Structures are given as structure tokens and as C-alpha cells.
Amino acid sequence: MDIKEDVRKAVECMRKGGIILYPTDTIWGIGCDATNEAAVRKIYELKRRADSKSMIVLTDSESGLEKIVEDVPEVAWQLIDAAVTPLTIIYDKAINVAPSLVAEDGSIGVRITKEDYSRALCRELHRPVVSTSANISGEKAPAFFDQISEEIKKGVDYIARYRREDKTPHSASNIIKVSKGGVVRIIR
């Protein structure tokens, strides 16, 4: 199966409210349509993750970012342009996403992905995609597909075929919080 067909099947699954296991620009992730509250809840249940721990979303473009963040500060655009590794930015005011993705303070973590598969997912779905590590909460995040537990694999509705054999080391994204007035705080 080629990448286009794989993405088509994953998107079809997400449009029906399903959750997927897929490669991202960092590690393998569990995802769904970030605007579908019921699907987001399925991920929280599968991961046994506390509701208070927000998950991030991926988008494929700057215009996609502007659809889910009320006001993107100028400093965020500068950080995005300067980033050479995956960068997740936490923004003050989320809009147009499932309520359980929004932190208590109204913020949301978003990454503009440049990786082929995850970018194609966002483009085909025409919406942001949830991205959370493919593990039970509290367990070590798997670096490669073959390290993902059977519980996670059985708990999703679709598993991407793309990059399953890839052993290229990937690391977690940098995380920066950008607040109104251009205040920047490095989280990781």
C-alpha cells in the first residue's frame, strides 16, 4: 500500500470518529480528528490519561494554526520560522477544537508538522489531528513502532503502514509557551 492510500484509509477512519496509530515528526502517536470530542475521549480512555493532562494537536500549515488559535503572537511566527527541529508552541486561547483538548487556562499546544505522513493526514482531513505518544499514561513512550504495546495497537481503529520499519532516531519536540504581549517561556 502506498502512502496516499494509507493516508486515505486513516482519514476515512478519523472522519467516522475513529482513532489511529501513526508516525509523526517526532515519535509514533495516537491521533484523531481534533474537533471530535467523542474521538478525543476515546484516546484519553485508551491511554488511561487524566483529563487534566492536555494533548497537543498537529496542523499542516500556518493557516491551519490560525483556525485553532484565536490570536497568534508575532513572536510565535518568528519561532516557527527559526525552528530547525519539531517545535510545539502552547498558545493562550484555543478555538474550534474539542473542549477536552483545551487546558483549564484556555491554552492549547500546537505543532505545525513538516513530516510527510502527519502533514498529509491534516491536509486530507482538512482539520487538525491529535498527537499524543503511543503509550499508556505513565509508561515510557515507544521510540519505534515495534515498541508499541499490543494494548495500544488493539485499542485503535486504524494502524498506519507507513514507516513501521523505520529505525531513525526521533526525539520529542521542544515546547515553548507564548503568551499575550510576546512573553515566551521554555517548557522543554
URNORWO-V156875 format. One record per run of one state. SS is the DSSP state (~ for helix, > for strand, _ for the rest). FROM is the first residue (numbers start at 1). TO is the last residue. If there is no record, write none. Layout:
BEGIN
SS&FROM&TO / SS&FROM&TO
END
This chain:
BEGIN
_&1&2 / ~&3&15 / _&16&19 / >&20&23 / _&24&27 / >&28&31 / _&32&32 / >&33&33 / _&34&36 / ~&37&47 / _&48&55 / >&56&59 / _&60&61 / ~&62&66 / _&67&68 / >&69&69 / _&70&73 / ~&74&82 / _&83&86 / >&87&91 / _&92&93 / >&94&94 / _&95&98 / ~&99&101 / _&102&107 / >&108&112 / _&113&115 / ~&116&125 / _&126&128 / >&129&133 / _&134&144 / ~&145&147 / _&148&149 / ~&150&155 / _&156&157 / >&158&159 / _&160&173 / >&174&179 / ~&180&182 / >&183&186 / _&187&188
END
